[in-house]
Amino acid sequence: MSSSTSARDHRAHDQAERHDPVYDELAQTPEFREVRRRTGAFVIPATAAFLGWYLLYVVMSNWAHDFMSKKVFGEINVALIFGLLQFVSTFLIAWLYARYMNNNVDDLAHEIDVRYNEEKRGAS
């Protein structure tokens, strides 16, 4: 092992030891695990859906030229509409994410934050 690797590992270890130990306690609570579960319940399916939708656009653009080049009206073709819908879906997912987090996660996360700050003050 080179001395630079050893020094880098030592710095990473020192940094890991400096994080707030209260975080370790909070990370083990059922409330924290519930925040992570609720977040993942939205993020994982939304990410999969968006990536699938994007992949469909790429695949169709590459291998379905006849379909994608069909004129819908004027010079506007299916490919242009698909491309614009990528932007629409991005903003829709962002809006749905904010709404979901506000309704399902934020209150519980706020409670955890309050507890963290109280425990941090108590430890000082």
C-alpha positions in Angstrom: 0.0 0.0 0.0 1.4 3.4 -0.9 1.8 6.1 1.7 -0.7 8.4 -0.2 -3.3 5.7 0.0 -2.6 5.2 3.7 -2.8 9.0 4.3 -6.1 9.2 2.4 -7.6 6.3 4.3 -6.5 7.9 7.6 -8.1 11.2 6.7 -11.4 9.5 5.7 -11.4 7.6 9.0 -10.8 10.9 10.9 -13.6 12.6 9.1 -16.0 9.7 9.8 -15.2 9.9 13.5 -15.9 13.7 13.5 -19.6 13.3 12.5 -22.2 14.0 15.2 -22.8 10.8 17.2 -26.4 11.9 17.7 -27.0 11.2 14.1 -26.1 7.5 14.6 -28.7 7.3 17.4 -31.4 9.0 15.2 -30.6 6.9 12.2 -31.5 3.8 14.3 -35.0 5.1 15.2 -38.2 3.8 13.7 -39.1 7.3 12.6 -35.9 7.8 10.6 -36.3 4.5 8.9 -39.9 5.4 8.1 -38.8 8.7 6.5 -36.4 6.7 4.4 -39.1 4.2 3.5 -41.6 6.8 2.5 -39.0 8.7 0.5 -38.0 5.5 -1.4 -41.7 4.6 -2.0 -41.9 7.7 -4.2 -38.4 8.1 -5.5 -37.7 4.5 -6.7 -40.9 4.1 -8.8 -40.7 7.7 -10.1 -37.1 7.2 -11.2 -37.9 3.9 -12.9 -40.9 5.3 -14.7 -38.9 8.4 -15.9 -36.0 6.3 -17.0 -38.3 3.9 -18.8 -40.1 6.8 -20.5 -36.8 8.4 -21.5 -35.4 5.0 -22.8 -38.6 4.6 -24.9 -37.9 8.0 -26.5 -34.3 7.0 -27.3 -35.3 3.6 -28.6 -38.1 5.0 -30.7 -35.8 7.7 -32.1 -33.2 5.2 -33.1 -35.3 2.3 -34.4 -38.8 3.7 -35.2 -37.9 6.4 -37.7 -41.1 6.1 -39.7 -43.3 6.5 -36.6 -41.2 9.3 -35.1 -41.0 11.3 -38.3 -44.8 11.2 -38.9 -46.2 14.8 -39.1 -48.8 15.5 -36.5 -49.6 19.0 -37.7 -47.6 21.3 -39.9 -43.9 20.6 -39.4 -44.5 19.1 -35.9 -43.7 15.4 -35.8 -44.1 12.7 -33.2 -40.4 12.9 -32.2 -40.7 16.6 -31.4 -43.8 16.0 -29.3 -42.0 13.1 -27.5 -39.0 15.4 -26.8 -41.2 18.2 -25.5 -43.1 15.7 -23.3 -39.7 14.8 -21.7 -39.7 18.3 -20.3 -43.3 18.2 -19.2 -42.7 14.8 -17.4 -39.7 16.2 -15.7 -41.6 19.2 -14.2 -44.6 16.9 -13.4 -42.4 14.5 -11.5 -40.8 17.4 -9.6 -44.2 18.8 -8.7 -45.5 15.4 -7.6 -42.3 14.8 -5.6 -42.8 18.1 -3.7 -46.4 17.4 -3.1 -45.7 13.9 -1.9 -42.9 15.0 0.4 -45.1 17.8 1.9 -48.0 15.4 2.5 -46.1 12.3 3.6 -42.6 13.0 4.8 -42.0 16.6 5.9 -43.9 16.5 9.2 -42.1 13.3 10.4 -38.7 14.7 9.1 -39.3 17.9 11.0 -40.0 15.9 14.2 -36.7 14.1 13.8 -34.9 17.4 13.1 -36.4 18.9 16.3 -35.3 15.9 18.3 -31.8 16.0 16.7 -31.4 19.7 17.7 -32.6 19.0 21.2 -30.3 16.1 21.7 -27.4 18.1 20.2 -28.1 21.0 22.6 -28.3 18.5 25.5 -25.0 16.9 24.5 -23.2 20.3 24.4 
